[in-house]
Amino acid sequence: MRTFQGEAPRQRVKRLNIPASILRFRALVALILIDLACLLGGFVAAVSLRVALAGHTRWGVAIATLVAVYFITSFSIRAYDQDNLQNPRYAASQGAKALLLSVCAVILLAFVFQASEDFPRAVMALGALTGTILIVSARYAFVRNMTSIIGGNPFTVMLLRDGQAPVPDGDFSQVVETGDRFDPDLHDPIMYDRLARLVASADRVVVACPPERRIAWASALKGTGVQSEIFVPELSKLAPLGISSCANTPTMIVTVGPLGLFDRFLKRLFDIAVSGLALFLLAPVLGIIAVAVKVTSPGPILFRQVRIGWGNEMFHILKFRSMYVEGSDGAGNRSASRDDDRITKVGRFIRMTSMDELPQIINVLKGDMSIVGPRPHALGSRAAEKLFWEVDGRYWHRHSVKPGLTGLAQVRGFRGATVIEDDLRNRLQADLEYLEHWSIWRDLRIVLQTFQVLLHRNAY
């Protein structure tokens, strides 16, 4: 980080050895070549396997069409915009999304033009799977190590500090103390010229200034043609995500939900596929448990309880009844303990193996729940005698996606009774981390990790 004071900053600013425009061009070309290599590599591997198994296939047209459609799709969904070059996870997800959309488009084209013979299904399936793995891995690795690969950081962020205004956190390429040489209240062409020359090398300008100077700085920077922002520290408590408008009046965006339309569609497709298959395969097990619950204690087979779900709406969760009817707690005011006398003999076994949760597959099919997500809690759940939302006000944020059969908190071992406040905070932190870094691949990984914690010391 460099700070400039005294003489005209434009004379003291040290330029990059390689212009940022050239570095950005290098990064864009490298990302395109990486995608092309991954696509060709994935489908050549699939073709090699297919040829080894079934002899010659007509695959050239399929690969050429898919590559063309992929790049059209990638540019359409902005998979090569600057955001991809600054966020490894976003770059990887955009590449996977572009390939999935491309495969669907090619299959549709083959169906419409009755050209299925030119688009062998085995090659498409194996190539899509291999190509996705390669694209996600290569994009993530490239963006994470981009600076060293292309020879520098292609993005320059400049901070203009006016007076003694507080400085925001961040790794700024340049910090300029504006002093008297840059006074936005003076409508002076010479001052505007100095400002223009100073910010011309920046991709983004952040201004830290006293509140009464913000309007003047905003006006002065509007004509520079550089993305410029005003630091407003008092907004931190609102945690805004951006700016929108309502009836031509600016408004602050404080939430948009963690998943876009396509991601919600993909997650719902995953939920239906997994829950439908699970219900079919586990039908005999569900029948045996239902009979065991019914014959060993009087009362209904299923236990229904109100839980907090998606968007903070309430729904009825389904579980196999594991307690005697007279001991069931509909509000969840009392958490189950290790030696809880309310639990039946069958109930103790199905709780220990987490099989009491299996009826929630029906909740998933209905759309109340998801396979993976924050676990839903009862209204009366407490930690250290406090309601969950009294322990941490961020508790309500976890409901911006559907609750899940399993989740990141569960695979990390945060389950069982919430005796102290940290029992809740640990789960909440894991849930919020899941929301921030969601991907369909992470959902799949959590499902696989769940099998490792089905038998857990805190399952009782």
C-alpha positions as CSV (number, residue, x, y, z in Angstrom):
1,M,0.0,0.0,0.0
2,R,1.4,3.4,-1.0
3,T,0.5,6.8,0.5
4,F,1.0,10.1,-1.3
5,Q,1.2,13.5,0.2
6,G,2.8,16.9,-0.5
7,E,3.5,17.3,-4.2
8,A,0.9,16.6,-6.8
9,P,0.0,13.0,-6.3
10,R,-0.1,12.5,-10.1
11,Q,3.6,13.1,-10.1
12,R,4.4,10.6,-7.3
13,V,2.1,7.7,-8.2
14,K,4.3,4.8,-9.3
15,R,2.8,3.0,-12.3
16,L,2.6,-0.7,-12.6
17,N,5.4,-2.2,-14.7
18,I,2.7,-4.0,-16.8
19,P,-0.5,-1.9,-17.5
20,A,-3.6,-3.1,-15.8
21,S,-5.4,-3.4,-19.2
22,I,-2.8,-5.8,-20.5
23,L,-3.0,-7.9,-17.3
24,R,-6.8,-8.1,-17.6
25,F,-6.5,-9.1,-21.2
26,R,-4.0,-11.8,-20.2
27,A,-6.4,-13.0,-17.5
28,L,-9.4,-13.1,-19.8
29,V,-7.5,-15.0,-22.6
30,A,-6.1,-17.4,-20.0
31,L,-9.6,-18.2,-18.6
32,I,-11.0,-18.8,-22.1
33,L,-8.1,-21.1,-22.9
34,I,-8.5,-23.0,-19.6
35,D,-12.2,-23.6,-20.4
36,L,-11.4,-24.8,-23.9
37,A,-8.7,-27.1,-22.7
38,C,-11.0,-28.5,-19.9
39,L,-13.9,-29.1,-22.4
40,L,-11.7,-30.8,-24.9
41,G,-9.9,-32.8,-22.3
42,G,-13.1,-34.0,-20.6
43,F,-14.8,-35.0,-23.8
44,V,-11.7,-36.6,-25.4
45,A,-11.4,-38.7,-22.2
46,A,-15.1,-39.7,-22.6
47,V,-14.7,-40.5,-26.3
48,S,-11.6,-42.7,-25.5
49,L,-13.6,-44.6,-23.0
50,R,-16.6,-44.9,-25.3
51,V,-14.4,-46.1,-28.2
52,A,-12.7,-48.7,-26.0
53,L,-16.1,-50.0,-24.9
54,A,-18.2,-49.8,-28.1
55,G,-16.0,-49.1,-31.1
56,H,-16.2,-46.1,-33.4
57,T,-18.8,-43.4,-32.6
58,R,-19.8,-40.2,-34.4
59,W,-18.7,-37.7,-31.7
60,G,-16.9,-34.8,-33.6
61,V,-20.1,-32.9,-34.3
62,A,-21.3,-33.3,-30.7
63,I,-18.1,-31.8,-29.3
64,A,-17.8,-29.0,-31.8
65,T,-21.4,-28.0,-31.2
66,L,-21.0,-28.2,-27.4
67,V,-17.9,-26.0,-27.4
68,A,-19.6,-23.4,-29.5
69,V,-22.7,-23.4,-27.3
70,Y,-20.6,-23.3,-24.2
71,F,-18.8,-20.1,-25.2
72,I,-22.0,-18.4,-26.3
73,T,-23.6,-19.4,-23.0
74,S,-20.5,-18.3,-21.0
75,F,-20.5,-14.8,-22.4
76,S,-24.3,-14.6,-22.0
77,I,-24.2,-15.3,-18.3
78,R,-21.1,-13.2,-17.9
79,A,-18.8,-16.0,-16.9
80,Y,-15.8,-13.9,-18.1
81,D,-16.7,-10.6,-16.3
82,Q,-14.3,-9.1,-13.8
83,D,-16.3,-10.7,-10.9
84,N,-15.0,-14.0,-12.1
85,L,-11.4,-12.8,-12.0
86,Q,-11.7,-11.7,-8.3
87,N,-13.7,-14.5,-6.7
88,P,-12.5,-18.2,-7.2
89,R,-15.7,-19.7,-6.0
90,Y,-17.8,-17.5,-8.3
91,A,-15.6,-18.3,-11.2
92,A,-15.9,-22.0,-10.6
93,S,-19.7,-21.9,-10.2
94,Q,-20.2,-19.8,-13.4
95,G,-18.1,-22.3,-15.4
96,A,-20.1,-25.3,-14.1
97,K,-23.4,-23.4,-14.7
98,A,-22.4,-22.6,-18.3
99,L,-21.5,-26.2,-19.0
100,L,-24.7,-27.5,-17.6
101,L,-26.8,-25.1,-19.6
102,S,-24.8,-25.9,-22.7
103,V,-25.3,-29.7,-22.3
104,C,-29.1,-29.1,-21.9
105,A,-29.1,-26.9,-25.0
106,V,-27.2,-29.4,-27.2
107,I,-29.5,-32.2,-26.1
108,L,-32.5,-30.1,-27.0
109,L,-31.0,-29.3,-30.4
110,A,-30.3,-32.9,-31.1
111,F,-33.9,-33.8,-30.3
112,V,-35.4,-31.0,-32.4
113,F,-33.2,-31.8,-35.5
114,Q,-33.5,-35.6,-34.9
115,A,-29.7,-35.8,-34.8
116,S,-29.3,-38.1,-31.8
117,E,-27.0,-40.4,-33.6
118,D,-24.4,-37.6,-33.9
119,F,-24.7,-36.9,-30.1
120,P,-24.0,-40.2,-28.4
121,R,-25.5,-40.2,-24.9
122,A,-22.6,-42.0,-23.2
123,V,-20.1,-39.5,-24.6
124,M,-22.3,-36.5,-23.5
125,A,-22.8,-37.8,-20.0
126,L,-19.2,-38.8,-19.3
127,G,-17.8,-35.7,-21.0
128,A,-20.1,-33.4,-19.1
129,L,-19.2,-35.0,-15.8
130,T,-15.5,-34.9,-16.5
131,G,-15.6,-31.5,-18.1
132,T,-17.4,-30.0,-15.1
133,I,-14.9,-31.4,-12.7
134,L,-12.0,-30.1,-14.8
135,I,-13.6,-26.6,-15.3
136,V,-14.5,-26.1,-11.6
137,S,-11.0,-27.2,-10.4
138,A,-9.0,-25.3,-13.1
139,R,-11.0,-22.1,-12.8
140,Y,-10.8,-22.1,-9.0
141,A,-7.0,-22.7,-9.1
142,F,-6.4,-20.1,-11.8
143,V,-8.3,-17.3,-10.1
144,R,-6.8,-18.1,-6.7
145,N,-3.3,-17.9,-8.1
146,M,-4.0,-15.4,-10.9
147,T,-1.6,-12.6,-9.8
148,S,1.5,-14.9,-9.9
149,I,0.3,-16.6,-13.2
150,I,-0.2,-13.4,-15.3
151,G,2.5,-11.3,-13.7
152,G,0.6,-8.9,-11.5
153,N,-2.7,-7.7,-10.0
154,P,-4.9,-6.4,-12.8
155,F,-7.2,-4.5,-10.5
156,T,-6.2,-1.2,-8.8
157,V,-8.2,0.1,-5.8
158,M,-7.5,3.7,-4.8
159,L,-8.5,5.3,-1.5
160,L,-8.9,9.1,-1.3
161,R,-8.8,10.3,2.3
162,D,-10.2,13.7,3.0
163,G,-9.0,15.1,6.3
164,Q,-9.1,12.8,9.3
165,A,-12.0,10.6,8.1
166,P,-11.9,7.0,9.3
167,V,-10.3,4.6,6.8
168,P,-12.2,1.5,5.8
169,D,-10.7,-1.9,6.1
170,G,-9.2,-3.2,2.9
171,D,-6.0,-3.8,0.9
172,F,-5.8,-0.6,-1.2
173,S,-3.3,-0.3,-4.0
174,Q,-2.9,3.4,-3.3
175,V,-3.9,5.7,-0.5
176,V,-4.0,9.4,-1.3
177,E,-4.3,12.1,1.3
178,T,-6.2,14.7,-0.7
179,G,-5.2,17.8,1.4
180,D,-5.8,21.2,-0.3
181,R,-5.0,20.0,-3.8
182,F,-8.3,18.2,-4.1
183,D,-11.2,20.2,-2.8
184,P,-14.5,19.0,-4.3
185,D,-16.3,22.2,-3.0
186,L,-14.1,24.3,-5.5
187,H,-15.4,24.1,-9.0
188,D,-12.0,24.6,-10.4
189,P,-11.1,23.1,-13.8
190,I,-7.4,22.7,-12.8
191,M,-8.4,20.8,-9.7
192,Y,-10.8,18.6,-11.8
193,D,-7.9,18.0,-14.2
194,R,-5.6,16.9,-11.4
195,L,-8.3,14.6,-10.0
196,A,-9.0,13.0,-13.4
197,R,-5.3,12.3,-14.0
198,L,-5.0,10.8,-10.5
199,V,-7.9,8.3,-10.7
200,A,-7.3,7.4,-14.4
201,S,-5.1,4.5,-13.4
202,A,-7.6,3.1,-10.9
203,D,-10.3,0.5,-11.5
204,R,-12.2,1.6,-8.4
205,V,-12.0,4.6,-6.1
206,V,-13.1,4.7,-2.5
207,V,-13.5,8.1,-0.8
208,A,-13.3,8.5,3.0
209,C,-14.5,12.0,4.0
210,P,-16.5,13.8,6.6
211,P,-20.3,13.5,6.2
212,E,-20.8,17.1,5.1
213,R,-18.4,16.5,2.1
214,R,-19.9,13.4,0.7
215,I,-22.3,15.1,-1.7
216,A,-19.5,17.3,-3.0
217,W,-17.2,14.3,-3.5
218,A,-20.0,12.3,-5.2
219,S,-20.5,15.2,-7.6
220,A,-16.8,15.6,-8.4
221,L,-16.3,11.9,-9.2
222,K,-19.4,11.4,-11.4
223,G,-17.5,12.7,-14.4
224,T,-14.4,10.7,-14.0
225,G,-15.6,7.5,-15.7
226,V,-14.2,5.4,-12.9
227,Q,-16.2,3.3,-10.4
228,S,-16.3,5.5,-7.4
229,E,-17.7,4.9,-3.9
230,I,-18.3,6.9,-0.8
231,F,-17.4,5.3,2.5
232,V,-20.3,5.6,5.0
233,P,-19.2,3.8,8.2
234,E,-22.6,4.3,9.9
235,L,-24.2,1.9,7.4
236,S,-22.3,-1.1,8.7
237,K,-25.0,-1.8,11.3
238,L,-27.5,-2.2,8.4
239,A,-25.1,-4.5,6.4
240,P,-26.5,-3.3,3.0
241,L,-25.9,-5.4,-0.1
242,G,-26.4,-2.7,-2.6
243,I,-28.6,0.2,-3.9
244,S,-31.9,0.0,-5.6
245,S,-34.8,2.4,-6.1
246,C,-38.5,2.6,-5.3
247,A,-40.5,5.2,-7.3
248,N,-37.3,6.9,-8.4
249,T,-36.1,7.2,-4.8
250,P,-32.8,5.4,-3.9
251,T,-33.2,2.5,-1.4
252,M,-30.6,0.2,0.3
253,I,-30.7,-3.5,-0.4
254,V,-30.3,-5.4,2.8
255,T,-31.1,-8.9,1.6
256,V,-31.6,-10.7,-1.7
257,G,-31.5,-14.3,-0.6
258,P,-28.5,-16.5,-1.0
259,L,-29.7,-18.4,-4.1
260,G,-30.7,-17.1,-7.5
261,L,-33.4,-18.5,-9.7
262,F,-31.2,-21.0,-11.4
263,D,-29.6,-22.1,-8.1
264,R,-33.0,-22.6,-6.5
265,F,-34.1,-24.7,-9.5
266,L,-30.9,-26.8,-9.3
267,K,-31.3,-27.3,-5.6
268,R,-35.0,-28.3,-5.9
269,L,-34.1,-30.7,-8.7
270,F,-31.5,-32.3,-6.4
271,D,-34.0,-32.5,-3.5
272,I,-36.6,-34.2,-5.6
273,A,-34.2,-36.7,-7.1
274,V,-32.5,-37.6,-3.9
275,S,-35.7,-37.8,-1.7
276,G,-37.6,-39.7,-4.4
277,L,-34.9,-42.3,-4.7
278,A,-34.5,-42.5,-0.9
279,L,-38.2,-43.0,-0.3
280,F,-38.2,-45.8,-2.9
281,L,-35.1,-47.6,-1.5
282,L,-36.0,-47.1,2.2
283,A,-39.7,-48.1,2.0
284,P,-39.1,-51.5,3.7
285,V,-37.2,-49.8,6.5
286,L,-39.9,-47.2,7.0
287,G,-42.5,-49.9,7.2
288,I,-40.5,-51.9,9.8
289,I,-40.0,-48.8,12.0
290,A,-43.6,-47.8,11.7
291,V,-44.8,-51.3,12.9
292,A,-42.2,-51.2,15.7
293,V,-43.3,-47.8,17.0
294,K,-47.0,-48.8,16.8
295,V,-46.7,-52.2,18.6
296,T,-44.3,-51.1,21.4
297,S,-46.2,-48.0,22.7
298,P,-49.7,-46.6,22.3
299,G,-50.2,-43.6,20.2
300,P,-49.6,-42.3,16.6
301,I,-46.7,-43.5,14.5
302,L,-45.7,-40.1,13.4
303,F,-44.9,-37.1,15.6
304,R,-45.8,-33.7,14.1
305,Q,-44.2,-30.5,15.5
306,V,-44.3,-26.9,14.4
307,R,-40.9,-25.7,13.3
308,I,-39.5,-22.5,11.8
309,G,-38.8,-22.9,8.1
310,W,-38.0,-21.0,4.9
311,G,-38.5,-17.2,5.2
312,N,-39.3,-17.7,8.9
313,E,-42.6,-19.3,8.0
314,M,-43.8,-22.2,10.2
315,F,-44.5,-25.7,9.0
316,H,-45.2,-29.1,10.5
317,I,-42.2,-31.4,10.6
318,L,-42.7,-35.2,10.5
319,K,-40.7,-37.6,12.7
320,F,-41.2,-41.2,13.9
321,R,-42.6,-40.9,17.4
322,S,-39.8,-41.8,19.8
323,M,-41.4,-40.7,23.1
324,Y,-44.4,-41.7,25.1
325,V,-47.4,-39.7,24.1
326,E,-47.8,-38.2,27.6
327,G,-44.2,-37.0,27.5
328,S,-44.1,-35.5,24.0
329,D,-43.3,-31.8,24.0
330,G,-45.0,-30.1,21.0
331,A,-43.3,-26.7,21.7
332,G,-39.9,-28.1,22.2
333,N,-39.3,-26.3,25.5
334,R,-37.4,-29.3,26.9
335,S,-34.6,-30.8,24.8
336,A,-34.0,-34.5,24.9
337,S,-31.3,-35.6,27.3
338,R,-29.1,-38.7,27.4
339,D,-31.1,-40.4,30.1
340,D,-34.5,-38.9,29.1
341,D,-37.3,-41.0,30.7
342,R,-39.8,-39.9,28.0
343,I,-38.1,-41.9,25.3
344,T,-39.4,-45.4,24.5
345,K,-37.1,-48.4,23.9
346,V,-37.6,-48.3,20.1
347,G,-37.4,-44.5,20.3
348,R,-34.0,-44.7,21.8
349,F,-32.7,-46.9,19.0
350,I,-34.1,-44.8,16.2
351,R,-32.9,-41.6,17.7
352,M,-29.4,-43.0,18.2
353,T,-29.3,-44.0,14.5
354,S,-31.1,-40.8,13.4
355,M,-33.8,-43.0,11.8
356,D,-36.5,-41.1,13.6
357,E,-35.8,-38.3,11.0
358,L,-36.6,-40.4,8.0
359,P,-40.2,-39.2,7.5
360,Q,-38.8,-35.8,6.8
361,I,-38.2,-37.2,3.3
362,I,-41.9,-36.5,2.8
363,N,-41.3,-32.9,4.0
364,V,-38.6,-32.6,1.3
365,L,-40.9,-33.9,-1.4
366,K,-43.7,-31.5,-0.3
367,G,-41.2,-28.6,-0.5
368,D,-41.2,-27.7,3.2
369,M,-37.6,-28.8,3.5
370,S,-34.5,-29.5,1.5
371,I,-32.0,-32.4,1.7
372,V,-29.3,-30.0,2.9
373,G,-29.8,-26.8,4.9
374,P,-30.0,-25.4,8.4
375,R,-31.8,-27.8,10.7
376,P,-35.3,-26.5,11.7
377,H,-35.8,-25.8,15.3
378,A,-38.9,-25.9,17.5
379,L,-40.4,-22.6,18.7
380,G,-39.5,-23.2,22.3
381,S,-35.9,-24.3,21.7
382,R,-33.5,-22.9,24.3
383,A,-29.8,-22.5,25.0
384,A,-28.8,-21.8,28.6
385,E,-32.5,-21.0,29.3
386,K,-32.7,-18.4,26.5
387,L,-34.7,-18.7,23.4
388,F,-32.4,-19.2,20.4
389,W,-33.0,-15.7,18.9
390,E,-32.4,-14.2,22.3
391,V,-28.8,-15.6,22.3
392,D,-27.9,-14.2,18.9
393,G,-30.0,-11.8,16.8
394,R,-28.6,-13.3,13.6
395,Y,-30.6,-16.4,14.3
396,W,-33.4,-15.3,11.9
397,H,-30.9,-14.9,9.0
398,R,-30.4,-18.7,8.8
399,H,-33.9,-19.1,7.4
400,S,-33.3,-17.5,4.1
401,V,-33.1,-21.1,2.6
402,K,-35.2,-24.1,3.3
403,P,-34.3,-26.1,6.3
404,G,-32.6,-29.4,5.7
405,L,-32.5,-33.1,6.7
406,T,-28.8,-32.5,7.3
407,G,-26.5,-29.6,7.2
408,L,-23.0,-28.2,7.7
409,A,-23.5,-27.9,11.5
410,Q,-24.5,-31.6,11.8
411,V,-21.5,-33.0,9.9
412,R,-19.3,-30.9,12.1
413,G,-20.8,-32.6,15.1
414,F,-22.9,-29.6,16.4
415,R,-26.0,-31.6,17.5
416,G,-27.7,-32.7,20.6
417,A,-28.9,-30.6,23.5
418,T,-28.0,-26.9,23.7
419,V,-26.8,-26.6,27.3
420,I,-24.7,-23.5,26.9
421,E,-25.0,-20.5,24.5
422,D,-22.0,-21.6,22.5
423,D,-23.9,-24.8,21.6
424,L,-26.2,-22.6,19.6
425,R,-23.6,-20.1,18.3
426,N,-21.5,-22.9,16.9
427,R,-24.5,-24.2,14.9
428,L,-25.5,-20.7,13.8
429,Q,-22.0,-19.9,12.6
430,A,-22.0,-23.1,10.5
431,D,-25.4,-22.3,9.1
432,L,-24.4,-18.8,8.1
433,E,-21.2,-20.1,6.5
434,Y,-23.3,-22.6,4.5
435,L,-25.6,-19.7,3.2
436,E,-22.6,-17.6,2.2
437,H,-20.8,-20.4,0.3
438,W,-23.6,-22.5,-1.1
439,S,-23.0,-24.7,-4.1
440,I,-24.6,-27.9,-5.4
441,W,-21.3,-29.6,-5.0
442,R,-21.1,-28.7,-1.3
443,D,-24.6,-30.1,-0.8
444,L,-23.5,-33.4,-2.3
445,R,-20.4,-33.4,-0.1
446,I,-22.4,-32.7,3.0
447,V,-24.8,-35.6,2.1
448,L,-21.8,-38.0,1.8
449,Q,-20.3,-36.7,5.1
450,T,-23.6,-37.2,6.9
451,F,-23.2,-41.0,6.7
452,Q,-20.1,-40.6,8.8
453,V,-22.0,-39.0,11.7
454,L,-25.2,-41.0,11.7
455,L,-24.0,-42.7,14.8
456,H,-22.9,-39.8,17.0
457,R,-22.2,-39.4,20.7
458,N,-24.8,-36.5,20.9
459,A,-27.5,-38.5,19.1
460,Y,-30.0,-39.3,21.9
